[in-house]
Amino acid sequence: MKAEKTIKSIIMLFAVVITTINSKAQEIIYEKADSIFIEEIICKHATEQATDIGNRITALAQEFIGREYFAGTLDKYDNEPLYINSYKVDCTTFVELTLAIATSKGDCFADVCRNLEQIRYRNGKNNGYTSRLHYISWWISDPAKRSIIKEIETNKHTAEQKQNLNFMSSHPESYSLLKGNRQRTEEIAKFEKESNNVSIKYIPKENIGQMTDDEIKEGDIIAIVTAIEGLDVSHVGFAHWHGDTLHMIHASSTAGKVIDDSTPLADYLAKRKSHLGIRIFRAL
């Protein structure tokens, strides 16, 4: 019985190493169930890939509905492997993984892994914890993302926020892999400083009810701009239209799972004082 359990554990938990173009090895950690699930939904939604990327993203995002919300999934390992967990996600890992699947040029799990690394890390390369794009503003401005996503601006982008990122370096005790690690904290602070003193345009929440599906398209990434000092964005999800009303598919900490939110986005934002409005990113 003990041997049987050991074999089952080996089968369920894979840690594989792939060789990248520059011949350096990267560790990828995932469970067999993750690779099976991802390849199954790639095949299931192959037709959307040939038609419309937004509808493909929505169809793939809906496959995650009901999956558990779990904060800090990427901070489990100090050596920063490419960690993939399709059963427990937070708002960022849900968006990253869905986008990696939707924009992958291939049809196998290895293609998604390569795409996820490009999305998650600075210059598309995993060089440890501090190379992870922890802020959404880092994520959208990274050169490696230019072939994957772009930011959308409309005439409803009437508000501006001067970027002043410092939350991580000011609150290292809130991050398990920064707490007590001065070198990492200082490196994060350096990246924060380099990306500051720019003005970011966004759609104020009072304008959300006026938006149309020509301006915010199905499957667009919604990034909620926050008033919390030192942060740029506090939550992300995908745009999903219920008729003429904009909603969001997202990993909700309140619901404890991925949901197709029944609350219209305009109402969702109105209930939270710290939510100032939204930025919109679109997959290419």
Secondary structure, 3 states (H helix, E strand, C coil): CHHHHHHHHHHHEEEEEEECCCCCEEEEEEEHHHHHHHHHHHHHCHHHHCCCHHHHHHHHHHCCCCCEECCCHHHHCCCCCEECCCCEECHHHHHHHHHHHHHCCCCCHHHHHHHHHHHHEHHHCCCCHHHECCCHHHHHHCHHHCCCEEEECCCCCCEEEECCCCHHHHCHHHCCCCCCCHHHHHHHHHHHHHCCCCEEEEEEHHHHHHCCCCCCCCCCEEEEEECCCCCCEEEEEEEEEECCEEEEEEEECCCCEEEECCCCHHHHHHCCCCEEEEEEEEEC
